[in-house]
Amino acid sequence: MSAFNSILFNIFLVVFGYIIGSLNTSIIVGKILKKDPRDYHSKNAGATNSLRVFGKKIAIIILLIDVIKTISVVAIGYGLTYWCNLATSIDQNGIVVGVYGIGLPPYWEGLRTIYGLPLLAGLGTVIGHIFPIFFGFKGGKGVASSLGLLISYNIIFLPIAAVFFFGLIFWKRYVSLASLLTASIMIIFVFIPWFNNSVIAFASNGIYSRNINILNNLNPLQGFIYVLAVLLMFYTHVENIKRLIKGQERKI
């Protein structure tokens, strides 16, 4: 029963993240300003094209919202996993009682052994950002939301990724190339155990991990979640890659 509950719970995390990710910030801002970014320049509803369409200030706001949105969804995933795994007991009348002495339905006993991967909620957000159900499945390229997923592993990944990204921008002047290479390089770091289990790691060893069934001992599994996000990024950048090969990609 616990395996079945765990599978359903993790599917729920992905779906939850997908729905939140489908609330594409760039498109929503475009509707407010009556200017759909998908009608201009690269026709992409992401932070880079928002810079071209809306200007620097609004683009930065969109970028921050997309990053924070993914981090928040992962945090909620941790909270839900914690809530589902609250210590429970059965009283003399056979009623499942929660930590606060509240009567709970009988099936709650099975929820105590849910094994959650909250990072799946972050992956769902990336998918929703790229293929938003509310906007015809035509969204962004998943760079900002993937950054939020990366930060959800460990906050220290932010300055590390920034060094690579801005270094590549300064060197080559291609946002797409810098995004893809930085994301690829960071794959190495997400598979290093220290980064997943250190005291400053958000995703694996956070405030809930000691009390609930977070799969924090399966570091490779967590790493593969990020790999899937990077693969999605490469998929959304196929045209950029073609232009890079031909020397036709736009520089900044």
N, C-alpha and C positions, 0 to 999 in steps of 0.2 A: 504493500500500500504506500509506503514511504517513497519508493521509486516512482510510482505513478504520480503521486502528489508533487514530487520534485520536478518531474517532466512538465506537468501542467503549470506549475509555478514559474518555471523558467520560460516557457512559451508565453505566459502572461507578461513577464518582464519585457520580452522582445516586442510584443504587441503594444504594451503601454508606452515604451520608448518610441515606437514607430508613430503612434498617434501624436505624441508631443512633438516629435521631429517633423511631422507633416505640417505643423503650424509654422511654415517657412517665414522667417522674419523679414527677409528682403521683399517677398511678395506682399506680405501684409502692409509693410511700409509703403510699397508701391501703390497699393489700393488707397491708402490714406492720402498719398500725394498725387493720386491719379496718373501714375507713370509706372507701368509694369516693366521691370528690368528685363524680362524675357523678350521684350520687343526691341531691345537696343543692344548694340555692340555684339558681345559674344552670346547674347540671348540666354544668359545663365543667371539664375536667381541665387547668387552667392555674394560673398563679401567683396571679391575683386571686381566683379561687374558693377556692384553697387557703388564702388568708388568712382567708376566712370559715369554712372547714371545720376547718382544723388550727391556726389561730392565726398570729401574726406571725413567731415564730422559725422554725417549720417552713416557712412560706411563703417567707421570705427564702432559706432553704437550697435550696428547690425552684427559685426564680428563678435563683440563682447557678449551680446545676447545669445548668439548661436553657441558660443563656447560655454557660457554659464548654464545654458539650458541643458546641455548634455551632462555636465557635472551634477546639476541638480537632479536629473532623472536617475543617475547612478546612485546618488545619495538617498533618494526616495526608495530605490531598489534595496539598499541596505536596511533602511527603516522597515520596509515591508517584510524582509526576511527576518529581522529581529522580532517584529510583532508576531509573525506566524510561529516563531520558535520560543515564545515566552514559556518559562517553566510552568508546567501545569500538573495537576494531580487530580485523582478521582476521590470524591468524598464517600462516606458510608452509604449514601443513597445512589451511588453510581453516576453522579453528576461530575462532569469535568469542570474543575474550578481553576480559574486563572490566578495569577500572582496577586491580584487585588481582591481575591475572594469572590469574584463575579462568576455566576453560573454560565457555562459555555455549552454549546451543542456538542453531542457525543462525537461527531466527526473531528472535533478539534484535536482530540488525542493523536490522530494520525498526522496532523500538521506539525506536531512537535519535531518530526524527523525530516522536515523539508531541507534539502540541500540547494542553496541558491547561488547563482552566479550573477550578482547585480550588474556586472559589466555588460551583460547581455542587453540590459535596458539601454545602455549607452550605444551599443551597436544598433539597436532598433532605432534610436534617434538619428544616427547617421543615415540609415536606410530611408527613414521618413523624410529627412532633409533633401535627399536626392530624388526620391519618388513619392512626393506628398500626395496622399489620397484626396486631400481637400482642394488640390490645384492641378488636377489632371495628370498627376504622376510626373510632372515636369518641374523640377526644382533646381537646387544648386549642385555643386560638385563634391560636397562633403568634406571640404578641407577644414573649415572652422569647427564643425561638429566632431571631426576626427581628432582635432586638437583637444577638444573638451574631453573626449574619451581617453586620450593619452594622459592628460593631467589627472584624470580619475585614477589612473594607476599609481602615480606618484607625482606630487607637486614639483619635485626636483627636475622632472622631465621638461618643464616649461623653459627654464633658462638654457638647458642643454639643447633643446630643439631650436630655441631662438638664435643661439650661436651659429648653428648649422644653416638655418634659414636665411638670416640676414647676411651671413658670410657668402652664401651662394647668390643672393640677390646682388650684393656688391660686386661679385666676381662676374656673373653672367647676365644679370639684369632681366632674368626670366622668372616671373612669379610661378608659373606652372612647373618649370624645372626645379626650382627651389622647393616647392611644396612636395613634389613627388620624391625627390632625393632625400629630403629631410625625413619624410614619413618612412621611407625605406630604411634609412640609417637607424631610426628609433626602434625598429623591430628588434635589433640586437639588444637594446637596453631592456625591453620588456621581458626578455627571456633570462635576464640576469637575476638570480634569486634574491640578492640583497635588495634590489630595487622593489621587489614585490613584497618583501617581508620586513623591511626596515621599519623603525618606529615612526618615520615620517611618511610611510606609504599610506595613501588614502584608501586604495582599493582592497588590499589584502590584509592589512593588520590594523584596521581602523578601530573605532571605539566599540564596534559591535562584535568583532571577530572572536573575542574570548568567550562570548556568551552564546553564540548561535552557530549554526552549521554552514558557515561560509566555506566554500571550497578553496580556502586559501593555501592548502597544501598541494594543489594541482597547478603549479605555476605555468607549465607548458600550455595547459588548457586556457588559462587567462591570456597568455601571449597570443594564442591562435585567434582569439576574439579580435585583437588589434590587427592581426594579419588580414583578417577578413575585411576590416574597414579600409586597410591600405589597398587591397585588391579592388575594392569598390572605387577608390580614388583613381586608380589606374584606368578602370573602365570608363569613368566619367571624363577622363583626360585623353581619350584616344585621339580625338581631333587635334588636341594640343601637341601630342607626341608626334603626329604626322607632320604638323607644321614645324616642329623643332627639327625633325630630320631633314626637311626641305629648306630649313633656314628662313621660314616665313612667319615664325611666331613673333608676336608683338612684345617688344621690350618695354620696360618702365623707365 
